[in-house]
Amino acid sequence: MIGKIPEELIEKIRTESDIVDVISEYIQLTKRGRNWFGLCPFHGENTPSFSVSEDKQIFHCFGCGAGGNVITFVMDIENVSFPEAVSKLGERIGIHLDIQNQSMDKNFRRYSPKEENMMNAHQFVAEFYHHLLMNTEEGEKALNYLLKRGFTREDIESNGIGYSLPVWDSVTVLLERKGFSLDEMVECGLIIQKENDHTYFDRFRGRIMFPIRNEFGKVIGFSGRILEANESEAKYLNSPESPIFRKSEVLFNLDKARASIRKKRQVILMEGFMDVLAAQKAGIDNAVATMGTSLTKEHITRLKRLVRNVVVCYDGDYAGWEAAKRAAEMIYNEQMDVEVVILPDQLDPDEYIRKYGSESFVQMIEKPHAYMAFMMMYARRNKNFQFENDILQYIQEVLEHLVGKSSPIERELYIKELSKETKISEEAIYAQFRKLDADFSKNYKRAEQKNTIFSGQIHSKNLNATERAERLLLSHMLFDMELVKNILHSDDSQPFIHDEYMAVFVRLIGFYEEHGTADYQRFLEILDDAELRKIVMEAALIERDPEFKEAEIEDCLKQLKKHRIKLEIEKLMHDSQEAERMHEYKKALELVQRMIELKKTLSAI
């Protein structure tokens, strides 16, 4: 549990882990004044509202309210317990903590027990598959196949590649012996249950196994490749969707590529994981791939937190062109910089590297086509400029991409190119562009007005007097342990109105009893509920007036006492009316008298 890590060691790890450096490994930060800003990793947004203070070593999102210090950030972003977060940060600065045998409070877990079991099972099976490939006669054929394909033993080790036995139940038997629920193993896709007799069998058999990891390096699925072509079986078999594996969110290799992506400020986006592995062998370590699905908004959100520049490198065939266009448009519309690599001869990246070599492929990656250049190439496909309709359609498609997005220099560059290609004057093309641009501006203004109204309705949350009093009172409590003691010994020992503030108050009492000092950052770390951490951060960040501290506290307590009395009066009124309906007139009279007394107390406060 928490106490088993010495307090001085926690303090050392926290103070030596610079929050800007740590958070920069997960999202892209830009300095503005004294603070750093980026897109919040805890909710979707297009305008940065996530602030990191280098001086205070804290973060706070003005959009969703998330906040904390470097340890709580790792807890939230990686969905790990407090001890695990401290251990991870310790490793960064050369301090190793053995937390394997420590009893961890289950309240700190961010994955459900079922999800934990599923990921533990996947890790266990991944190690089993890898052992079979590297150390057994059964895996020798698969190992030789990989070596002939250019994989080194180091490649195989670093990617955890394995081999599944060509038998029906080897994994099923092992999982059952290890005590895993077979129904849960069916749900996460490791095994399958027969419909006729409800027995279980392995999903993957006789295949080279490639582990799929989430962005934090946890195995959540597999892709299995057959060794020999077989008409009755698919070349690749992937894990199905499950509680831990959602294809619309997973980017293969993001866990390993993150550091390189941040360093190079660029990510190479591919269609298949084999392309990423081939790129790795070619020396490209900032590539990721979608897992058997088209690029989604969730994928882009994950990339946008890390980097602004994306190079799309999809297959060179017709389907690859179509997918690249769709992906490039989605990325461009998210205000990111996007470029596209076009591979010749309808090759995919893996095939291109095998045919033309790593050096040639690296050169292709280093000289991608700009977004507009690719869109012009796409629009020009299958068009014959000897036909007037094809020329007009081509110009229209290109201008639609320029409208509302391009700079004056881009417009001049591409309109000149259009004029040369089509033999239509620049003046005529500009006239068409201005018409499209005017239509776009009208529609854009209308949409902006609607969005402004809608946005205002969502984000305008004004705190009432009671909520402001709760926040300010808690703020003083976070910096003054004596205040909490005084309130506990007063007539109003439960000062807060809302349950969430009372929950924080109860935990704060326990924290002061154990630690004996006011330290809101350390307090944040013991809170297992992210919503409670938001409340604490918002309270910690509001301004307090040291000169009028006593007056502020007194005003807060008065406001909260008034509110409690008003609530009690409302309840008494309701109860008295109910008593009258039941003809309990004596009880109703007593309740009314109590109401009168409370109203006198209220007016005296």
N, C-alpha and C positions, 0 to 999 in steps of 0.2 A: 504494500500500500504506500501512500504518499510519504508517511513518516519514515519509512525505511530508507529513503534517500536523504542523507544528511542535509540540513537546511543550508549550511555553508556551501555545500557542493551545488545545490540548486541555484543559489545566489551567484556563484562563480560562473556557472554555465550561462545563466541569464545575462549577466553583465558583459561576458566575453563574446556573446552571440549578437553581433550588430543586427538590429531588426531590418534595416534597409538592405543589407547584404542577403539576409535570409529570405525576405519577401521577394527580392529581385530574382530569386531562383524560380519563382512560381508565376509572377506577373511582371509586366513591363512598367517601370516607374519613371516618372519625369519630374525633375526638381522645379518647383515654383515657389520662389521666396525661401522661407526656412524649411518648408515641408516638401515631401515627395507625394506625387499623385499617380493613380493608375485606375484601371477598370476593376471594380470589385469582383473578387473571385467567388463571392457568396450569393450574388444575385446578378441577373442579366442587366446590363446597361451599356449605352453607347457613349455617354459623357462621363469622364472620370469623376467619381465622387468618393473614392477610396483614398484616404490621407494617411501618410506615415510620418510621424514626428521623430526625427533623428535625435533631437535634444532630449525628449521625454522617453524615447524608446517604446512608443505605443503606436497602434494603428486605430483608425476609426473610419467607418463608412457613413457618410451623411445621407445616403440613400436608404439603406436597410437597417442601420443602427449597429451593425457588427463592430466589435472592437476588442482590444486586449493588448497583450504584450507578445513578445517573440515566442514564448512557450505556448500560449493559448492559440496563437496563429497556427502553429504546427499541429496542435491538437485538432483544430477545426478543418484545416485544409487537407490533412492526411487522414482524418477520421481515426485518430489513435487516442489512447489513454494518456493521462498526464505522465506516468513513468516512461512510456514509450517516446513521448515528445521530448522529454528531458534527455533520454538516451540518444535519440537521433541528433539533437543539438550538441550533445557531448561529443559524439563521434566526429562532428565537424571541426571541433577544436582540440581533438586528440585525447579526449577523456572517455574511457570505456566504462560503461555501467553494465553490470550483469543483472538484468531484471527478469531473467527467465524463470527463476524459482520464487520470485516474490509474489505474494498473493495480491492480486489486483482487484480493486473494488469494481464490480461489474457495472456500477453506475457510470464509470468513466468510459465505457465502451461506446464507440460511435456506430459500429456495425451491430446488427441484431445478432442474437446467439445463432440463429439459423444461418445468417450470412457468414459469420465466423466459421461455423462448421463447414460450410461449402468451400470457403477459401482454404481452410486447413486441408480439406480433402483434395482439392486441386493441387496444392503444393506437394502433398504426399504422393499423389499419382504422378506428378511431373518428375519427381525424384526417382520414382520407380521406373518410368519410361526411360529416363536418362541413363540409369544404371544398366538397363537392358541393352541399350545401344552401345554403350562404351565398354561393358565388361562381360558380355555373354556371347556364346556362339550363335544364339538365335538372332542377335542384333548385328552380326558381322556383315551380312549382305547389305543391310541398310547403311551401315557405317561406310563400307566401300563405295556405295552409290554416292553418298554425300561427298566423300573425298574426291571422287572422279568429277563431281560437279563443281569442284573448286573450293569446297569448304575445308578449312583447316581444322585441326582438333581444337585450337583455341576458339575459332568461330563457334564450333559446336558447344564447347563448354560455356562460353560467355552468353550464348542464347538459350542454353538449357534444352537443346534439341534431344529428342528421345525416340523410342521405338515401341510400338504396342504389339504384343504377341498375337499371332494369328489363331487365337483360341477364343472361345465364347465367353469365359467367365473369370479370367485371371484377376482383373481389377475388381470385379464384383466380390469375389471371395476375399481379397485383401481388405477391401473397404469394410466388409462385414466383420472380419476378424478384428479390425481396428476400432470397432464400435460405432461406426458411422450409420446413421439412419438411411436405409436403402431407398426409402421414399423420397428423402431429401436429395439423395444422389441422382435419382431419376429427375427431380425437379431442376437440378443444376446441370443436367445433361451428360454426366459421366457414364451413366448406365441407362438401359431401357427396360421397361416392364412389358412382357408379352400380354396381349389382350386375352388369349384363350385360357392359359393356365396361371397367369399372374406371376410367373417366375421372372427372374432378372438376368440380363446378359450385358456384356460390355458394348458401349457405343463404338469405340475405336478398336479395330482388330487388323493386325498386319500392316500398319501404316507408320511412316516417319512422322513423329509428333512434334509440332511446333507450339510451345506454350504461348498463350496470349495473356499479357499482363495489363493491369490498369495503370493509370498514370503514377501510382505510388509503388509500382513494382510487385503487386500481389497477383498471383496466377488466378485468372478468372475463367479461362476457357482454353480450347486447343483447336488447332487446325491440323488434320492428318492427311498426309499425301500417300497415295498408293505407290508401291515400288514398280509395278509393271502395269502397262495399259490393260484395262479390263472394261469391256463394253457394258457389263452389268453393274459396274460401280463407278461413282463419280471420282474424278482425279483428286479433288480435294473435298474433305468432309469437315465442316466446322461445327463447333459446339452450338447448340440452339440458344435462343434468348432465355435468360434466367434472371433471378433476382440480383445476381452479381455480374451478369454479362449482358449489357445492352448495346447492341451494335451501333445505334445512333449516337452513342456517346464515346465509344472506345476508339482511340487512335493507337495503332500498333507501334511500339517502340518509343512512345512519348516518355516513358519513365527513364529510358537510357539516353534519349536525345535531348532532354530538356536543357542540360547544362550547355551543350554545344549550340542549341538554338539560341539561347540567351547570349552566348559569347559572339556568335556570328551575326546575330540580329536577323536571322533568316531561317525559314523552315522549308524543306522540300516535301511537297505533298504528293504521295503516290497512291495508286489504286489497290495494290496487293502487297501482302507482307513479304512475299518472295522477292519483289522488287526492292523493298527496303533492305533485306538481307544481302542482295546482290550489290546494292549501293554501298553498304557497309564494307564489303570486300574491296570495293573500288576506292575506299578511303573517305566516303561521304557519311558523316556521323550525325547529320541533322535532318534525317529523313524520317517521315512517319507515313502511315497508310490507314485508310479506312478499312474496316473489316467486312468485306462482302456486301457493302451497302453504299449508296450515293452519299456524297458530302451533305451533312446536316447543319442546321443552325447551332446545335449543341457542339459539334466538332469545331466550328468556327469560333464559338465563344471560348473554348479551351485554348485555341491557338492565339486568339486576340489578347488574352491575358499575358502571353509570353512575348509576342513579337508583332511587328507591323508588316513585315515583308514575307510574302508567300510565293514560292515558285511551284507551279503546278507541273508535274511531270507524269502524264498518263500515257496509256498505250497509243501507238501511232495509227491504229485502225479507225474505221468509221465510228464505232462505239466509243473509242477513246477520245476522238475529237468532240463528239457530242457531250460526253461527260466532262471534258476539260472546259468547254464553253460554259456549261451550267455552273461548274465549280468556280470558275473565274468570275462570272457575273455575281454569284453569291458573295464571294470574298470582296470584290470591288464595291458592292453595295453596302458593305459593312465599314466603308471608309478605310480599307486596308490597301496596301500596295501589293499588286499581284502581277506576276509575269508567268509566261507559259513556255515550256520546252516542247518542241515538236519533233518526235522521233520519226526517222524515215522508214520506208519499206514495211509499214504497218507493224513494226516491232514493239514489244513492250520493253521496259528498262532492263530486265533480266536478260532477254534475248539480245538486246543491243550490246550489252557489256560482253556477252559471250562471243558475239560476232565481230565487234569492232574494238574491244578492249576497254580497260578501265580509263586510260588516259583520254581517249576520245569521248567517253561518256562524261568525264569531269569537265571537259571543254564545253560540251553541250549545256551542262548545268550552269556553268559560269557565264554563258552568253544566251540567256533566254530572250524570248520576244516580249516586248512591252505589251501591256493589256490591249491597247488600241491596235497595235500592229497585228496581234493575234486575231482580234475581232474582224479586222479587214481581211485577213487571210481566210478566216472562217466564212465570211460573207461572200468572198470571191469564188469559193468552191462551187463546182457544177454550174457556173454561169458562163455564158458565151456572149462576149461583148459585141458580137456582130448583130445581136438582137437588142432592139431598143428597150423592151420590157426588162431584160436582164440588167441593162445599164441602170435604168431608173430604180429598179429594186435594190441593186447594189448600193447606189448612192443613198437611198432612203435608209437602209439598214445601218450603214456606217454613221450617218448623221444622227440617227436615234441614239447611238452610243455616245456621241459627242455632246449632245444636248444636256445641259444642266450639270455636267460633271467635269468637263475638260477646262483647262486653262487657255487663255488667248493664244499662247505659243503652240500648244497642242493642236488647237483648231486650225491655225494657219498651216502648220506642218502637214496635217492629214488632209486638209482640203486641197492643198497644193498637190499632194500625192493622188487624191481622187481625180483632180482635173487632168493630170498627166495620164492616168490609167484609162479614163473614159473619154478623153478629148472634149469634155464639157468645160466651159469657162469657169474660172474661179468665182466670178461675179454671180453667175447663175446658181452655183452651188451655195454661195453665201446667202443669197436671197432665200433659198429653200431652208437653209439652216436657221435664219432669223425667224421665219414663220414657225418652224417647229419649236424654237426656243421660246417664242412668245406664248404659244399654247402650253408649253411645259410650265412656264412661270405662273400662269393663271391657275393651273391645276395644283401647283405646289403651294401657292398661297392659301388656297382653300383648305388643302390638307393640313397645313401648318396651323390654321385657325382652329380646326377641329381638334388637332392634337393638343393645342395649348389649353383649350377648354377641358378636354378629357384629362390631361395631365394634372391640371389644377385641381380637379375633383379628387384625384387619387392621392396627391402628395400633400395637400393642405390639411395638416392635422395640427390644430391649435390646442395646446394644453389648457385645461380649465384651472381655476385657482387651487383646487384640491390636488390635482396632478402636479402642478408646479411646486406646491408645498411639500409633497412627498419626495419629489426629486431633490429639492434643495436640502431638506432634512437629511436624506440619505447621504448627500454629498458631504455635509458636515460630519456625519457619523464615520464616513470612510477615512477621515483625516483626524478624528478625535475619539479615542477610545474611552475617555472619561465621560463623554456625552452619552454613550451607550450605557455605561454603568449607572449614570444619573437617571436615565429614563427607566431603566429596569427597576430602580428603587422608588420610582414616583407612582402617583395614582394612575397614570396612563402608561402602563408598562407595555402596551401593544398599540403604538401610536399610528401605525399605517392603516389605510382603508383597504387598498387593493391586495389581493392574495399574493401576487407576485412580489410586491414590496415586502410583505410580511415574510415570505419565503427567504428573501435576501437578508432581512433583519435577523431571522433565526440563525441562519448560517454565519452571519457576521458575529453574533454573540459567541458561537462555538469557536470561530476563528480567533477572536480576542482571548478567549479562555485558554486556547492552546498556545498561541504565539505571543500574546502579551504586548503587542505593538501594532500601531496603525501602518499597514502596508497594503494599499488597495491592489497593487499588481500581484502580490503573493496571494491575496484573497481571490482575485480573478482565477488563479490557477486551480483553486480547490473547488470551483463551481463547475459541476458536470453539465449543467444546462446552459446552452448557448443563449437562450432568451434571457436568462437571469444575468449573464455576462453583459448583454447589451444594456440592460437597466443600470448595472454598476458602472459601465463605461460612460454612459450618457450623464450619470450623476457626477462622476469623477471629473468630467470635462467642463461642467458649467462653472461660471464665475461665482465666487463667494467673496463677500466683503469682510476682510479680517477686522476692520475697525468696528463694524457693526455686527459682529458674529453673534453675540448674545441676543441682540434684537431680532436678527434673522431667524434664529432657532425658536425664539419665543413666538414670533409671528406664525411660523410654520406649525408649531404645536397648537396654537389657538385655532388656526384655520382647520386643522384636522379634527380637533375636538368639536368645533362647530358642526363639521360635516357629520361626525358620528351622532351628535345629538339630533340633527335634522333627520338622519336615517331612522333613529329610534322613535322620533315623533311620528314619522310616516308609518312606521310599523304599529305604533300604539293606536293611531287613527284607524288603520285597517282592522286591527283587532277589536276596537270598540264598536265599529260598524258591524262586525261579524257577531259580536256579543248581543247587540240590539236585535239583529235578525233572529238570533236563537232565543230571544226574550230573557236574556241574562242581564237584566237592567242594573243590578248591583255591581256586577263585574264591569259593565260598560262605564258606569259612573266612576269607578276606581281608576280605570284606564284614562278617562278624560281628565281626572284630577292629576294623574301622573303627567299627562301631556302639558297641563297648565304649568306645573312645576318646572318641567324641562324648558318650556318657552321662556320662563323667567330667567332660568340659568343661561339660556342662549343669549338673551338680551343683555345679560350682565357681563358676558365675555368680551 
